[in-house]
Amino acid sequence: MANLKYEAVRGTNDVLPCESAKWQYVEKSLSDVAYRYGFREVRFPTFEKTELFQRSVGDTTDVVQKEMYTFCTKGGTSITLRPEGTASVARLCLQNGLFAGLMPLKLFYIISCFRYEKPQAGRYREFHQFGAELYGTQEPSSDCEVISFADTALKTLGITDYVLKINSIGCPECRKNFLDALRKYFDGYRDDLCQTCQERLEKNPMRILDCKSDICGKIAAGAPRITEYLCDGCSRHFEALKAALDNIGLRYETDTSIVRGLDYYTKTVFEFVENSTGLTLLAGGRYDGLINELDGNKNICGLGFASGIERLISAMENAHASFGEDRKCKIFIGYIGEKGAAKAAKTVKYLRDNGVSAETDISGRSLKAQMKYADKIGAENTLILGDDEVDKGSGAIRNMRTGECSEIDLDDILDTVR
């Protein structure tokens, strides 16, 4: 019988020890920036009731129509693996009464998401997101705050080769005339649109602007622009946002083709696009009607952004950005004989308990093999303990980079290694 070959499911990815330090660095750096901006972390389940995403994300979007991992539990409840984080955070806030507290409410999260789509550069079917949500204010200054947060996050990671693109897609009121204009325009190309966009033409023609089909994209290039249909309130909001960005020196481009792919967006939408690849590094916008859509008794405005961690790591590598210092072994303690082995184990335990990365042999190697192992793991220092060293309470510590040796008192080893 042939041996079975097990491989990760297509669209998923393993993170090996040589790469995990990069992930830890990115996640910690993003969290640090979040706390600087006054955001606090939330965590929530990997799956939710399917209706949550249907109502919030929108049943005409590609995410809901084509990409969600949905299944029924043994009890018959329809469950979906989260395709994004905003809907879950909205549900979390409603269920736990967070909107009754101090406003504005600032939250962030680091999660895995799931979408059944064609794997692409920096995006898998299981991918990971850093996201931020801000609730409780309609002021354009809050839009500027969130965009500034995103800009600081990218710069903190050493990513600078990008352009910020912004747009306004208006409110439900001023969007009515825009949708009528889109229907009229796209109706002239009905037979040329893909099957999905033919269905969107009646339900939500704005989704056609976000279609990935080359044919639909070329048709959409000549479509009416939302900025021509903004009401006075939405127009003032957009102009105030631009003034706020100008004030803090944050450069941007107005791109009327940005609509974002989820139905809950209103007014401000934005994307940070990498210049060298054209890939979107981070994107978001305002969603003032989302909470009301989930709970008709509450009118709480919100906005936020999300960024794929895989894509951020790729952008950092493109920029030759630093991922912080390597977490190398500070000292490897080799030994000869039972007395040396016992002392080495005790000393390593002591060092580790006091915050020092220390190793000793646990495989019964010869002293020569122990030293080869110490070299391979990149130990910064080595110390060999035998009967004489244990009896004297001292030994010779060797710097593996310079080769310099110095005699130390074993009782002072913590201070010496630090």
N, C-alpha and C positions, 0 to 999 in steps of 0.2 A: 504494500500500500504506500502510495507516494506521500511524502511529508506535506502537510498543509502549510501554506505560506500566509501569514497574517500581515496585513498592511493597514495603515490608518485609512479611514474612509475618505474618499475623494473630497477635497475641499476643506480638510482639517489638517492641522499641522502640529508636530511635536516641537517642544522647546527643550533643547539639550542643555546640559550643564555649562557648556562653553558659551551659550547664548543667554541663559537665564539672568546673568548679572546685568545685561543690557535692559531687560524687561524691568528688573527691580529698580534700576537707576531711573528709567523713564517714569515709572509709576510713582516713585518717591518724589521726583522733581515736580511732576504735575500736581501731586498732592500738596507739596510745599507752596506752590504758586497759589493754589486754591485757598489755602489758609491765609495767605497774605491778603487776598481779596475778600476775606470774610466768609468763605464758603465752608460748609461742614459736610462730612461724608454720610451717605446713606447706603444701605445694602438691602436688596429685595430678591424675591424668588426668581429662579431661572425660567419658570413658566407661569403663565397667567391664564385666566379664562379668555377664550378666543374673542368673545364679544368686546373686550376691552380694546383690542387692536382694531377690530372692525369699526368701532365707533370713533376712535381717536385718530388712527392713521388714515382711515378712509377706504371704503370698499371698492373704489375705482383705481386705487394705486397698484403699481406692480407688486409692492410688498405684500399686500393682502391677497391680490388675485393670483399671484404666481409663486411667491417666494417663502411663505410661512410654512414652518413645520408644525402641522396641526394633527392632533389625534384625540380619540375619545378614551376617557378613563374607564375602568371596570364599572363605575357607577353611571356611565353614560354622559359625563360632563365633557364638553369640547375644550381641550387645553392646547395652548400654543407656546412653543419655545420663544422667548422674547426676541423679536427682530430688531428692537431698538430700546432705548431706556426711558424716553420722555413719558410715554404712556404709563409705565410702571411707577415712575416717581409721582405722577399726578394721582394715581390710585392710592399710593402710599400716603400722600399728604391728606387726601380726603378721608381715608379709613382711620388714620391716626390723629386726626384733628389738628394738624400742623398749621392750617390756615387761621386758626383761632389765636395763634401766638404773634410774636413780634414780626412786623413786616418792615422792609422786604425780607423774604425768606430765601436764603441762599444755600443750595445743596449741590454736591457733586458725587460722582460714583465712578467706579472702575469695574466693568462687567464683561462677560462674554455674551455675544449675540449670535443669532442663527438665521441665515437666509439661504434658501435654495436658489442660488443664482450661479452663473458661470464664474468659476474662480478666475481672478484677474490679479494684476500686479498689486501687491499689498492688501489684497482682500480675499478672504476665504469664506467658505460656507459657515464655518464657525470662526468668528473674528472677535476681536476685543476692542472695547471702547472706553475712552475717558470722556465723561460728559458732565455738563454743569447746567443747572436750572435756577432761574431767579423769578420769584413770584411777588406780586403785590404792588407794582408800580407801572404806570403807562408813560412815564416821563421818557423823552428821548435820551436823557442822560443815563438811564439804566441800559438802553441799547448800547450806548457808548461804553459803559462799564463792562458789559459782557464781551464786547469786541476787543476792548483793551486787555481784558483777562486772557482771551485767546491769543492775542498778539504777544503778550508777555510769556505765555506758556511756550510758544514756539521758539521765541528768542532764548529762553532759559535752556532749552534743549540744544541750542546751537544751530537752529534752523533759521536762515535769514533770506534764502533765495525764493521768495514768494511774493505774490501780489494779493492784496485784499480787494475783493469785489463785492459791492453792495447793490441792493435793489429794494424797491418797495412793491409788494404785490397787493397793497390796499386792504381795505376792510370788506366785509360781506356786502355792504351797501354800494360802494363805488365799484365793486367787482361785477355787479350785475350787468352794467352796460358793457364792460370789458368782455364778459362771457358771451354776450349777445353778438358783439363784434367778431369774436373768435369763431363762433358757430357759423356766422355768415361767411367768413373768410375760408374756413376749412371745408365748408359744404361744397365749395367749388372744386375741391380736391378729394372728395369723398372716396371715389373709386381707387385713388392712388394710395390712400392711407392703409396702414397695416390693419389686420382684423381687430386688434385690441383698440387701436385709436378710432376705428369706425364706431366702436361701442362707446368710447369716451366722448365722442362728438356730441352725443345726446346727454350723457350724465355729467361730465365735467371736462369740457374742451381744454381747460388749462393744463390738464395732464398730458395733452399731446405735445406741449412744449418741452416736456421732460422725457419724451420717448427716445430710446436708444437706437431706433432704426435709422439708417442713413437717409432713406427716402423721406421718412417723416421729418427728420431733422432739416433737410433741405427745404421742405415745404414750410416748416415752422419759421425758418429764417426770415420769411417775408410777412409773417403774421403781425397784427397790431401789437403795440407795446402797452403794457399796463400803465406806464407813467403818463400816457396821454389821457387816461381815464380816472386818475386819482381824484378823490373828493378834496375839498379844501383842508379838512382835518388831517387826512393822510399825507397830503402834499406838505403841509406845515411840519408834520412830524418828521418826514424824510429830510426836509431842509434843515431842521433843527439838529438831526443826527449828524448830518454832514458838517454843520458848524461846530458841533461838539468834537468830532474827530479832527477837524482842522485845528481846534484849540489845543489839543494835546499832541499835535504833530504826527498823527497817524495817517499815512498816505493811503489812498483808496482809489478805485475806479468804479464808476457806475456802470453796471452791466444789466441791461433790461431783459436779458435772456434767462437770468437766474429766477427760478420759481420754486426750487426745492421739490423733492419727490413725495412729500407727505401732506395730506389734506389739512392738517391742523394749523399750518402757517398763515399768518396775517401780517400786513405791513412789512416791517424790516426782514429781509433775508440776506445772508452773506456767506461768502466762501473765501477761504485762504487757499490759493492755488499755487503749487510749486512751478516755478518758471521752467526749470530744465525738463520736466516730464509732462507738465500739463495736468497732473493729477491733483485732485482736491485733498488737501491735508487735514482740513477742519472746516466744518460748516454748521450753520444754525440759523436762528431767526426768532421772531416773535409769534406767539400763539395765544392771543387774547381770548379766543373762544373755546379753548380746549376744556377747561374745567367746567364751564357751563354745559358743554356737550356731554360730559360724564355725570354731572349733577346739576340739573336745571335750577336748583335753588341757590347756586353760587355763581357769582360773576367775578372771577379773580384772574387778572391778566398775568401772563408769564412770557418768558423767553429763555433761550439757552443755546447750547452748541454741543457737538460731539465730534470726536476724532478717533480714527482707527489707530490703535497702538502699533500694529504691524506696519502700517504706512508711515507712521512717525519714525520708527526705527530705521526703515529703509531711507527716509529723507535724511536722517542723521548720518547714516553711512555714506550717502551721496555727498554730504557736506563735510565729511571727515571730522564730525563733531566728537567730542569726548564723551565717553560713557562712565566717567569717574575712574577712580583708582581700582586696580585689580585687588581682589580680596585674597591675597596670598597668605600662605602659612607663615606666621611670624617666626616660629622656631620648631625644628624637628629634634626630638630628643631620642638619640639612639642608645643602645645599651648592650652590655656583655654580661651574661650570667643572670641568675635568678634575683640576686640582690639589686643589680642594676635595673632589671626589668620592673621590679616592684617600685623602686624609687622613680623611674621614668613615668610610670603610670600615675603615681601619686602627684608628681610635679605637673604633669600635663593637665590633670584634673584641676589642680589649684590655679594654673594659668587660665584655663578656660572659664572657670568660675569668676575670674576677675577681668574678663573681657578680652583676653588674648587668644588669637588663633594659634593653637599648638597641636602637634601630632607626635605620635610615637608608633612603633611597629606593633601590629596586632596579628601578624601573619607568620611569626616564627622564622623570619628571615635571618640570614647571617649578617654580621655587621657590615660587610662590604655591600651586600644587597640593600641593607637599610639606607646606606649613604647614597646609593644610586637612586633609590626611591625618593629620598629627600630632594635630590637634584631635579628629578622629573616633575615633582609637584611645585617646584619653585620656592622652596623654603628659604627664607631670608637668612636664617641662622641655624646652626646645628650645634648640638651638645651631646657628647658621648659619656654615658655613666657606666662605670664598672665598679668592682669591689673597692678599689682605692679611692675613687671619687666619692662614693657613698660614705666611706669611713672618714674621709677628710672633710666632707661637707663642702667641697668645692670642685670645680671642673673648668675646662677650657672651652669657651664658646667661640665659634668660628663664623665670621661674616662670609656668606657664600658668594657675595658679589666682589668683595675686595680680597678675600682670602685671609684677612687679618684675624689673629687669634688673641684672646685675652682671658686671663684667669678670673673667675667670678666666685663669689660665695653663694652657694645654693639657696641660702636663706634670703638673698637679695635678688633672686632671679627675676621677680616680677618688675622691679624698678629698672633692672638692667635691660630687659627685653623691651620695655616700653620706651 
